[in-house]
Structures are given as structure tokens and as C-alpha cells.
Amino acid sequence: MDKKQLLTATLFIIALVLIGVIGCSLVALNNITYPTFFPIVKKPQETSRPITIEGEVVCLPHKPDGLETFECTYGLKGDDGKYYGLTNLNQDDLVSGRITIGLHVRVSGILRPDPGSQYDIVGTIEVETIE
């Protein structure tokens, strides 16, 4: 074997070794689990359902770790002790005072989860009737 053939054979063997090392490294790296800096948050399954509940019209409480503001957002403190947001309230009923803080009412509608709410509620009721 002359020097040229020896050099070619040596380079070929070095190339094969490098390809093998790179291939094994890629397989090994593929099996490593990396820490997640932004945890994957699964969206809660929608569980909208009809509801009829009695309780008192109140200003909704803010979440304990949330931003405290001074406005009063009408909601319901159910006789079960839980707080519910209310949507679809008739504005005329609010302005006229027919619905006011402290009034005991019976609300029927669709309860929808509201995980993004700033209030400490179990969900928001899309009001169909309020008596």
C-alpha cells in the first residue's frame, strides 16, 4: 500500500467512526427528557350544564391572589356557600333596583366554567330566568 491509499483508508475509517459517534449521540440525546420551563397546562374540559340555584345577590369577591379593585360586579352567593358570576342580567332590572345587592333570588340558566375570571367563583351562570 502506498501513502495515498493508506491516507484514503485512514480518512475513510475516521469518517466511519465519526458517523457512528454522531449517530449514537443523536439516539442518546433523543431519549433525554429536558425540564419544562413553561409547564403544559391542559384546558379543563368544558362542563357547561343547566342549573337552578337560590342565593343572595352580592358583589363578587376577588381571588385571594388576584388584583383587588373597587368596582362591584354583581354575582350570586348560592345557598350552597359558593359564588357564581352572572351574565345576561337585564340592565333595566339593575337600574330600576328590582335586582339589588342583598336580594334573595332563584336563578336558572347555564353554568359555564370561567377559569380566567378575576373573581373567586365556581363558574358563570348565563341567566335565563331570575325570580
DSSP file (Angstrom, degrees, kcal/mol; ACC not computed):
  #  RESIDUE AA STRUCTURE BP1 BP2  ACC     N-H-->O    O-->H-N    N-H-->O    O-->H-N    TCO  KAPPA ALPHA  PHI   PSI    X-CA   Y-CA   Z-CA
    1    1 A M              0   0    0      0, 0.0     2,-0.1     0, 0.0     0, 0.0   0.000 360.0 360.0 360.0 132.3    0.0    0.0    0.0
    2    2 A D     >  -     0   0    0      1,-0.1     4,-2.3     4,-0.0     5,-0.2  -0.380 360.0 -98.2 -89.4 175.1    1.3    3.4   -0.9
    3    3 A K  H  > S+     0   0    0      1,-0.2     4,-2.6     2,-0.2     5,-0.2   0.860 121.2  54.4 -61.6 -38.0    1.0    6.5    1.1
    4    4 A K  H  > S+     0   0    0      2,-0.2     4,-2.2     1,-0.2    -1,-0.2   0.919 111.1  44.5 -64.9 -44.1   -2.0    7.8   -0.9
    5    5 A Q  H  > S+     0   0    0      2,-0.2     4,-2.6     1,-0.2    -2,-0.2   0.882 113.3  51.3 -67.5 -38.7   -4.0    4.6   -0.3
    6    6 A L  H  X S+     0   0    0     -4,-2.3     4,-2.4     2,-0.2    -2,-0.2   0.917 110.9  47.9 -64.0 -43.5   -3.1    4.5    3.4
    7    7 A L  H  X S+     0   0    0     -4,-2.6     4,-2.6     2,-0.2    -2,-0.2   0.911 112.7  49.1 -62.9 -43.3   -4.2    8.1    3.8
    8    8 A T  H  X S+     0   0    0     -4,-2.2     4,-2.2     2,-0.2    -2,-0.2   0.916 112.6  47.3 -63.1 -44.2   -7.5    7.4    2.0
    9    9 A A  H  X S+     0   0    0     -4,-2.6     4,-2.2     2,-0.2    -2,-0.2   0.895 112.7  49.5 -64.5 -41.0   -8.1    4.3    4.1
   10   10 A T  H  X S+     0   0    0     -4,-2.4     4,-2.6     2,-0.2    -2,-0.2   0.926 111.9  47.7 -64.1 -45.7   -7.3    6.2    7.3
   11   11 A L  H  X S+     0   0    0     -4,-2.6     4,-2.5     1,-0.2    -2,-0.2   0.879 111.0  52.5 -62.7 -38.1   -9.7    9.0    6.4
   12   12 A F  H  X S+     0   0    0     -4,-2.2     4,-2.2     2,-0.2    -2,-0.2   0.915 111.0  46.3 -63.7 -43.5  -12.4    6.5    5.5
   13   13 A I  H  X S+     0   0    0     -4,-2.2     4,-2.4     2,-0.2    -2,-0.2   0.908 112.5  50.1 -66.3 -42.3  -12.1    4.8    8.9
   14   14 A I  H  X S+     0   0    0     -4,-2.6     4,-2.6     1,-0.2    -2,-0.2   0.914 110.6  50.5 -61.4 -42.9  -12.1    8.2   10.7
   15   15 A A  H  X S+     0   0    0     -4,-2.5     4,-2.5     2,-0.2    -2,-0.2   0.911 110.7  49.0 -62.4 -42.7  -15.2    9.2    8.8
   16   16 A L  H  X S+     0   0    0     -4,-2.2     4,-2.3     2,-0.2    -2,-0.2   0.906 111.5  49.1 -63.1 -42.3  -17.0    5.9    9.7
   17   17 A V  H  X S+     0   0    0     -4,-2.4     4,-2.7     2,-0.2    -2,-0.2   0.929 112.0  48.5 -63.1 -45.6  -16.1    6.4   13.4
   18   18 A L  H  X S+     0   0    0     -4,-2.6     4,-2.8     2,-0.2     5,-0.2   0.908 111.1  50.0 -61.7 -43.0  -17.3   10.0   13.4
   19   19 A I  H  X S+     0   0    0     -4,-2.5     4,-2.5     1,-0.2    -1,-0.2   0.915 112.2  48.4 -62.4 -41.6  -20.6    9.0   11.7
   20   20 A G  H  X S+     0   0    0     -4,-2.3     4,-2.5     2,-0.2    -2,-0.2   0.915 112.8  47.2 -63.5 -44.3  -21.0    6.2   14.3
   21   21 A V  H  X S+     0   0    0     -4,-2.7     4,-2.4     2,-0.2    -2,-0.2   0.926 114.2  46.9 -64.2 -45.6  -20.3    8.6   17.2
   22   22 A I  H  X S+     0   0    0     -4,-2.8     4,-2.4     2,-0.2    -2,-0.2   0.918 112.8  50.1 -63.4 -42.9  -22.7   11.2   15.8
   23   23 A G  H  X S+     0   0    0     -4,-2.5     4,-2.0    -5,-0.2    -2,-0.2   0.928 112.3  46.2 -61.1 -46.4  -25.4    8.6   15.2
   24   24 A C  H  X S+     0   0    0     -4,-2.5     4,-2.5     1,-0.2    -1,-0.2   0.883 111.5  53.1 -64.2 -38.1  -25.1    7.2   18.8
   25   25 A S  H  X S+     0   0    0     -4,-2.4     4,-2.9     2,-0.2     5,-0.2   0.915 108.1  50.1 -63.7 -42.8  -25.1   10.7   20.2
   26   26 A L  H  X S+     0   0    0     -4,-2.4     4,-1.7     2,-0.2    -1,-0.2   0.903 111.3  48.4 -63.0 -41.0  -28.3   11.6   18.4
   27   27 A V  H  X S+     0   0    0     -4,-2.0     4,-0.8     2,-0.2    -1,-0.2   0.921 113.7  47.3 -64.2 -43.3  -30.0    8.4   19.6
   28   28 A A  H >< S+     0   0    0     -4,-2.5     3,-0.8     1,-0.2     4,-0.3   0.917 112.0  49.3 -65.5 -43.1  -28.9    9.2   23.2
   29   29 A L  H >< S+     0   0    0     -4,-2.9     3,-1.0     1,-0.2    -1,-0.2   0.820 103.7  61.1 -66.0 -30.3  -30.0   12.8   23.0
   30   30 A N  H 3< S+     0   0    0     -4,-1.7    -1,-0.2     1,-0.2    -2,-0.2   0.773 103.3  50.7 -67.2 -25.1  -33.4   11.8   21.7
   31   31 A N  T << S+     0   0    0     -3,-0.8     2,-0.4    -4,-0.8    -1,-0.2   0.453  87.9 101.1 -93.1  -1.5  -34.0    9.8   24.9
   32   32 A I    <   -     0   0    0     -3,-1.0     2,-0.5    -4,-0.3    -3,-0.0  -0.671  64.0-144.4 -85.0 135.9  -33.2   12.6   27.3
   33   33 A T        -     0   0    0     -2,-0.4    -2,-0.1     3,-0.0    -3,-0.0  -0.876  14.3-149.4 -99.6 132.8  -36.1   14.5   28.8
   34   34 A Y        -     0   0    0     -2,-0.5     2,-0.0     1,-0.1     0, 0.0  -0.714  24.6 -99.0-100.0 149.3  -35.5   18.1   29.3
   35   35 A P        -     0   0    0      0, 0.0     2,-0.7     0, 0.0    -1,-0.1  -0.376  35.2-126.7 -65.2 144.9  -37.0   20.2   32.1
   36   36 A T        -     0   0    0      1,-0.2    -3,-0.0    -2,-0.0     4,-0.0  -0.844  21.7-173.7 -96.5 118.9  -40.0   22.2   31.1
   37   37 A F  S    S+     0   0    0     -2,-0.7    -1,-0.2     1,-0.3     0, 0.0   0.777  85.2  41.2 -80.9 -27.6  -39.7   25.9   31.9
   38   38 A F  S    S-     0   0    0      3,-0.0    -1,-0.3     0, 0.0     3,-0.1  -0.880  93.5-139.4-119.7  96.5  -43.3   26.6   30.8
   39   39 A P        -     0   0    0      0, 0.0     2,-0.6     0, 0.0    -2,-0.0  -0.189  21.1-109.7 -59.7 145.6  -45.4   23.7   32.1
   40   40 A I        -     0   0    0      1,-0.0     2,-0.6     2,-0.0    -4,-0.0  -0.648  32.4-158.1 -77.2 121.3  -48.1   22.5   29.8
   41   41 A V        -     0   0    0     -2,-0.6     2,-0.4    -3,-0.1    -1,-0.0  -0.900   8.1-142.8-104.9 118.4  -51.5   23.5   31.2
   42   42 A K        -     0   0    0     -2,-0.6     3,-0.1     1,-0.1    -2,-0.0  -0.635  21.7-116.4 -81.4 135.2  -54.3   21.4   29.9
   43   43 A K        -     0   0    0     -2,-0.4     3,-0.1     1,-0.1    -1,-0.1  -0.516  36.3-110.3 -68.9 129.9  -57.5   23.2   29.3
   44   44 A P        -     0   0    0      0, 0.0     2,-0.1     0, 0.0    -1,-0.1  -0.327  38.8 -98.4 -62.8 145.2  -60.2   22.0   31.6
   45   45 A Q        -     0   0    0      1,-0.1     2,-0.2    -3,-0.1    -3,-0.0  -0.410  42.0-106.4 -64.6 133.4  -62.9   20.0   29.9
   46   46 A E        +     0   0    0     -2,-0.1    -1,-0.1     1,-0.1    66,-0.0  -0.415  40.2 176.6 -61.4 129.1  -66.0   22.2   29.2
   47   47 A T        +     0   0    0     -2,-0.2    -1,-0.1    -3,-0.1    64,-0.1  -0.243  10.1 165.5-130.8  45.5  -68.7   21.1   31.7
   48   48 A S        +     0   0    0     64,-0.1    64,-0.2    62,-0.1    62,-0.0  -0.373  13.1 163.3 -62.0 139.6  -71.5   23.5   30.9
   49   49 A R  E     -A  111   0A   0     62,-1.8    62,-3.4    -2,-0.0     2,-0.1  -0.993  42.1 -93.0-156.4 154.6  -74.7   22.4   32.4
   50   50 A P  E     -A  110   0A   0      0, 0.0     2,-0.3     0, 0.0    60,-0.2  -0.410  46.8-179.0 -67.1 147.2  -78.2   23.7   33.3
   51   51 A I  E     -A  109   0A   0     58,-2.7    58,-2.3    -2,-0.1     2,-0.4  -0.997  23.9-168.9-148.9 145.1  -78.5   24.9   36.8
   52   52 A T  E     +A  108   0A   0     -2,-0.3     2,-0.3    56,-0.2    56,-0.2  -0.986  26.5 163.2-131.0 125.1  -81.2   26.4   39.1
   53   53 A I  E     -A  107   0A   0     54,-2.6    54,-3.1    -2,-0.4     2,-0.3  -0.994  28.3-141.3-145.7 146.5  -79.9   27.8   42.4
   54   54 A E  E     +A  106   0A   0     -2,-0.3    25,-2.9    52,-0.2    26,-0.3  -0.814  42.1 113.4-106.2 150.1  -81.1   30.1   45.1
   55   55 A G  E     -AB 105  78A   0     50,-2.3    50,-3.1    -2,-0.3     2,-0.4  -0.982  58.3 -62.4 175.4-168.1  -79.0   32.6   46.9
   56   56 A E  E     -AB 104  77A   0     21,-2.3    21,-2.8    -2,-0.3     2,-0.4  -0.851  41.3-119.1-108.6 136.0  -78.2   36.3   47.6
   57   57 A V  E     + B   0  76A   0     46,-2.6    45,-3.2    -2,-0.4     2,-0.3  -0.599  50.4 160.9 -71.1 127.5  -77.2   38.9   45.0
   58   58 A V  E     - B   0  75A   0     17,-1.9    17,-2.3    -2,-0.4     2,-0.5  -0.862  49.3 -93.4-139.4 169.6  -73.7   40.1   46.1
   59   59 A C  E     - B   0  74A   0     -2,-0.3    15,-0.2    15,-0.2    13,-0.1  -0.824  57.0-112.2 -82.5 127.8  -70.6   41.9   44.9
   60   60 A L        -     0   0    0     13,-2.8    13,-0.3    -2,-0.5     2,-0.2  -0.348  26.4-121.9 -67.1 139.5  -68.3   39.1   43.8
   61   61 A P        -     0   0    0      0, 0.0    59,-2.7     0, 0.0     2,-0.1  -0.560  25.5-119.7 -78.4 145.2  -65.1   38.5   45.9
   62   62 A H  B     -F  119   0B   0     57,-0.3    57,-0.3    -2,-0.2     6,-0.1  -0.418  37.7 -89.4 -76.6 158.1  -61.8   38.7   44.1
   63   63 A K    >   -     0   0    0     55,-2.2     3,-1.7     4,-0.2    -1,-0.1  -0.407  38.3-117.6 -63.0 145.5  -59.4   35.7   44.0
   64   64 A P  T 3  S+     0   0    0      0, 0.0    -1,-0.1     0, 0.0     4,-0.1   0.839 114.9  37.9 -56.7 -35.0  -57.1   35.8   47.0
   65   65 A D  T 3  S+     0   0    0      2,-0.1     2,-0.1     3,-0.0    -2,-0.1   0.277 104.3  96.2-100.4  11.4  -54.0   36.1   44.8
   66   66 A G  S <  S-     0   0    0     -3,-1.7     2,-0.4    52,-0.1    -4,-0.1  -0.328  87.1 -76.8 -96.2 178.3  -55.6   38.4   42.3
   67   67 A L        -     0   0    0     -2,-0.1     2,-0.5     1,-0.0    -4,-0.2  -0.606  45.1-135.2 -75.5 127.9  -55.7   42.1   41.8
   68   68 A E        +     0   0    0     -2,-0.4     2,-0.3    -6,-0.1    -1,-0.0  -0.744  29.4 175.4 -88.5 127.3  -58.1   43.9   44.2
   69   69 A T        -     0   0    0     -2,-0.5    -7,-0.1     2,-0.1     0, 0.0  -0.804  33.6-129.0-126.4 170.2  -60.3   46.5   42.6
   70   70 A F        +     0   0    0     -2,-0.3    -2,-0.0     2,-0.1    -1,-0.0   0.490  69.0 106.8-102.6  -3.8  -63.1   48.6   44.0
   71   71 A E        -     0   0    0      1,-0.1     2,-0.6   -12,-0.0    -2,-0.1  -0.289  66.9-126.4 -72.1 162.5  -65.9   48.0   41.5
   72   72 A C        -     0   0    0    -13,-0.1     2,-0.7   -11,-0.0    -1,-0.1  -0.935  20.6-168.7-112.5 111.8  -68.9   45.9   42.4
   73   73 A T        -     0   0    0     -2,-0.6   -13,-2.8   -13,-0.3   -15,-0.1  -0.893  26.7-124.2 -99.7 117.9  -69.6   43.1   39.9
   74   74 A Y  E     +B   59   0A   0     -2,-0.7    12,-0.7   -15,-0.2     2,-0.2  -0.321  47.5 143.8 -64.0 138.9  -72.9   41.5   40.6
   75   75 A G  E     -BC  58  85A   0    -17,-2.3   -17,-1.9    10,-0.2     2,-0.4  -0.816  44.2 -95.6-153.5-166.7  -73.0   37.8   41.3
   76   76 A L  E     -BC  57  84A   0      8,-2.6     8,-2.5    -2,-0.2     2,-0.8  -0.987  10.8-156.5-128.8 130.0  -74.7   35.2   43.4
   77   77 A K  E     -BC  56  83A   0    -21,-2.8   -21,-2.3    -2,-0.4     6,-0.2  -0.913  34.0-141.9 -99.6 105.5  -73.7   33.7   46.7
   78   78 A G  E >   -B   55   0A   0      4,-2.7     3,-2.6    -2,-0.8   -23,-0.3  -0.170  21.6-111.3 -66.2 158.1  -75.6   30.5   46.5
   79   79 A D  T 3  S+     0   0    0    -25,-2.9    -1,-0.1     1,-0.3   -24,-0.1   0.667 119.8  68.0 -61.3 -14.4  -77.3   28.9   49.5
   80   80 A D  T 3  S-     0   0    0    -26,-0.3    -1,-0.3     2,-0.2     3,-0.1   0.452 118.4-113.1 -82.7  -1.1  -74.6   26.3   49.0
   81   81 A G  S <  S+     0   0    0     -3,-2.6     2,-0.2     1,-0.3    -2,-0.1   0.406  78.8 120.8  86.6  -2.5  -72.0   28.9   50.1
   82   82 A K        -     0   0    0     39,-0.0    -4,-2.7    40,-0.0     2,-0.4  -0.630  59.6-125.2 -95.9 154.9  -70.3   29.1   46.6
   83   83 A Y  E     -C   77   0A   0     37,-0.3    39,-2.5    -6,-0.2    40,-0.5  -0.789  23.7-170.4-101.9 142.7  -70.1   32.2   44.4
   84   84 A Y  E     -C   76   0A   0     -8,-2.5    -8,-2.6    -2,-0.4    40,-0.2  -0.991  19.0-131.3-131.9 136.9  -71.3   32.4   40.9
   85   85 A G  E     -Cd  75 124A   0     38,-2.5    40,-3.2    -2,-0.4     2,-0.4  -0.506  24.7-144.5 -76.7 157.4  -70.8   35.0   38.2
   86   86 A L  E     + d   0 125A   0    -12,-0.7     2,-0.3    38,-0.2    40,-0.2  -0.992  18.8 177.8-128.7 131.7  -74.0   36.2   36.3
   87   87 A T  E     + d   0 126A   0     38,-2.6    40,-2.3    -2,-0.4   -12,-0.0  -0.862  62.1  39.0-124.2 165.2  -74.3   37.1   32.7
   88   88 A N  S    S+     0   0    0     -2,-0.3     2,-0.2     1,-0.2    -1,-0.1   0.744  72.1 162.3  67.9  25.8  -77.4   38.2   30.7
   89   89 A L        -     0   0    0     -3,-0.2     2,-0.6     1,-0.1    -1,-0.2  -0.551  47.8-110.2 -71.8 141.7  -78.8   40.2   33.5
   90   90 A N    >>  -     0   0    0     -2,-0.2     4,-1.3     1,-0.2     3,-0.6  -0.634  21.8-150.7 -74.5 117.8  -81.5   42.6   32.4
   91   91 A Q  H 3> S+     0   0    0     -2,-0.6     4,-2.8     1,-0.3     5,-0.2   0.826  95.1  60.1 -61.1 -33.0  -79.9   46.1   32.8
   92   92 A D  H 3> S+     0   0    0      1,-0.2     4,-2.5     2,-0.2     6,-0.3   0.881 102.6  53.0 -62.4 -37.2  -83.4   47.6   33.3
   93   93 A D  H <>>S+     0   0    0     -3,-0.6     6,-2.1     2,-0.2     5,-0.9   0.859 112.0  45.4 -65.8 -34.7  -83.8   45.4   36.4
   94   94 A L  H  <5S+     0   0    0     -4,-1.3     3,-0.4     4,-0.2    -2,-0.2   0.926 115.0  45.7 -73.6 -45.4  -80.5   46.6   37.8
   95   95 A V  H  <5S+     0   0    0     -4,-2.8    -2,-0.2     1,-0.2    -3,-0.2   0.893 113.3  49.3 -65.9 -40.4  -81.1   50.3   37.1
   96   96 A S  H  <5S-     0   0    0     -4,-2.5    -1,-0.2    -5,-0.2    -2,-0.2   0.670 112.0-118.7 -74.9 -15.5  -84.7   50.2   38.5
   97   97 A G  T  <5S+     0   0    0     -4,-0.6    -3,-0.2    -3,-0.4    -4,-0.1   0.504  79.1 125.6  89.4   4.1  -83.5   48.4   41.7
   98   98 A R  S   <S+     0   0    0     -5,-0.9     2,-0.5    -6,-0.3    -4,-0.2   0.891  81.8  37.5 -61.5 -37.5  -85.6   45.3   41.0
   99   99 A I  S    S+     0   0    0     -6,-2.1     2,-0.3     6,-0.0    -2,-0.3  -0.974  86.2 149.8-114.3 120.8  -82.4   43.4   41.3
  100  100 A T    >   -     0   0    0     -2,-0.5     3,-2.0    -3,-0.1   -43,-0.3  -0.944  52.2 -70.1-146.4 163.9  -80.0   44.8   44.0
  101  101 A I  T 3  S+     0   0    0     -2,-0.3   -43,-0.2     1,-0.3     3,-0.1  -0.292 117.7  25.0 -56.7 135.3  -77.4   43.7   46.5
  102  102 A G  T 3  S+     0   0    0    -45,-3.2    -1,-0.3     1,-0.3     2,-0.2   0.247  86.4 134.0  94.4 -12.3  -78.8   41.6   49.3
  103  103 A L    <   -     0   0    0     -3,-2.0   -46,-2.6   -46,-0.1     2,-0.5  -0.529  54.1-133.6 -74.0 133.5  -81.9   40.4   47.4
  104  104 A H  E     +A   56   0A   0     -2,-0.2     2,-0.3   -48,-0.2   -48,-0.2  -0.790  39.2 168.7 -87.9 125.0  -82.6   36.7   47.7
  105  105 A V  E     -A   55   0A   0    -50,-3.1   -50,-2.3    -2,-0.5     2,-0.5  -0.832  38.2-129.8-134.3 167.5  -83.3   35.2   44.3
  106  106 A R  E     -A   54   0A   0     -2,-0.3    25,-2.3   -52,-0.2     2,-0.4  -0.991  30.0-165.9-119.6 120.9  -83.7   32.0   42.3
  107  107 A V  E     -AE  53 130A   0    -54,-3.1   -54,-2.6    -2,-0.5     2,-0.4  -0.899   8.7-174.2-113.9 134.5  -81.6   31.8   39.2
  108  108 A S  E     +AE  52 129A   0     21,-2.6    20,-3.2    -2,-0.4    21,-1.9  -0.977  34.3  92.2-123.7 141.8  -81.9   29.4   36.3
  109  109 A G  E    S-AE  51 127A   0    -58,-2.3   -58,-2.7    -2,-0.4     2,-0.6  -0.973  73.6 -45.9 171.6-158.2  -79.6   29.2   33.4
  110  110 A I  E     -AE  50 126A   0     16,-1.5    16,-3.0    -2,-0.3     2,-0.6  -0.917  44.0-145.0-108.3 122.1  -76.4   27.5   32.0
  111  111 A L  E     -AE  49 125A   0    -62,-3.4   -62,-1.8    -2,-0.6    14,-0.2  -0.762  21.9-175.3 -87.3 123.7  -73.4   27.2   34.3
  112  112 A R  E     - E   0 124A   0     12,-3.0    12,-2.9    -2,-0.6   -64,-0.1  -0.945  29.4-109.5-120.3 140.8  -70.2   27.6   32.4
  113  113 A P        -     0   0    0      0, 0.0    10,-0.2     0, 0.0     3,-0.1  -0.351  28.7-172.3 -61.5 148.0  -66.6   27.2   33.8
  114  114 A D    >   +     0   0    0      8,-0.2     3,-1.8     7,-0.1     7,-0.2  -0.471  16.8 161.8-141.9  65.5  -64.8   30.5   33.9
  115  115 A P  T 3  S+     0   0    0      0, 0.0    -1,-0.1     0, 0.0     8,-0.0   0.719  74.6  56.7 -64.0 -20.9  -61.1   29.7   34.8
  116  116 A G  T 3  S+     0   0    0     -3,-0.1    -2,-0.0     2,-0.0     2,-0.0   0.418  79.4 122.4 -90.1   2.5  -59.9   33.1   33.7
  117  117 A S    <   -     0   0    0     -3,-1.8     4,-0.1     1,-0.1    -3,-0.0  -0.313  60.3-143.6 -66.8 146.3  -62.1   35.1   35.9
  118  118 A Q  S    S+     0   0    0      2,-0.1   -55,-2.2   -56,-0.1     2,-0.3   0.483  79.8  84.9 -83.4  -2.8  -60.6   37.5   38.4
  119  119 A Y  B    S-F   62   0B   0    -57,-0.3     2,-1.8     1,-0.0   -57,-0.3  -0.698  90.4-113.2-103.0 154.2  -63.3   36.6   40.9
  120  120 A D        +     0   0    0    -59,-2.7   -37,-0.3    -2,-0.3     2,-0.3  -0.570  68.1 136.5 -84.3  76.9  -63.4   33.7   43.3
  121  121 A I        -     0   0    0     -2,-1.8   -37,-0.2    -7,-0.2    -7,-0.1  -0.835  61.4-136.6-125.8 158.9  -66.2   31.8   41.6
  122  122 A V  S    S-     0   0    0    -39,-2.5     2,-0.3     1,-0.3    -8,-0.2   0.647  81.7 -48.9 -86.2 -16.2  -67.1   28.3   40.6
  123  123 A G        -     0   0    0    -40,-0.5   -38,-2.5   -10,-0.2     2,-0.4  -0.955  61.3 -83.1 167.4-178.5  -68.4   29.4   37.2
  124  124 A T  E     -dE  85 112A   0    -12,-2.9   -12,-3.0    -2,-0.3     2,-0.6  -0.954  30.2-142.2-118.5 132.6  -70.6   31.9   35.5
  125  125 A I  E     -dE  86 111A   0    -40,-3.2   -38,-2.6    -2,-0.4     2,-1.1  -0.826   7.4-145.0 -94.8 122.7  -74.3   31.4   35.0
  126  126 A E  E     -dE  87 110A   0    -16,-3.0   -16,-1.5    -2,-0.6   -38,-0.2  -0.774  34.9-130.6 -82.7 100.6  -75.8   32.6   31.7
  127  127 A V  E     + E   0 109A   0    -40,-2.3   -18,-0.3    -2,-1.1     3,-0.1  -0.306  42.1 164.7 -67.2 128.2  -79.1   33.7   33.2
  128  128 A E  E    S+     0   0A   0    -20,-3.2     2,-0.3     1,-0.4   -19,-0.2   0.738  75.4   5.7-102.8 -43.4  -82.3   32.6   31.6
  129  129 A T  E     - E   0 108A   0    -21,-1.9   -21,-2.6   -40,-0.0    -1,-0.4  -0.995  58.3-173.0-140.5 147.9  -84.7   33.5   34.4
  130  130 A I  E       E   0 107A   0     -2,-0.3   -23,-0.2   -23,-0.2   -25,-0.0  -0.972 360.0 360.0-140.9 125.5  -84.2   35.3   37.7
  131  131 A E              0   0    0    -25,-2.3   -24,-0.1    -2,-0.4    -1,-0.1   0.330 360.0 360.0-126.4 360.0  -87.0   35.5   40.3
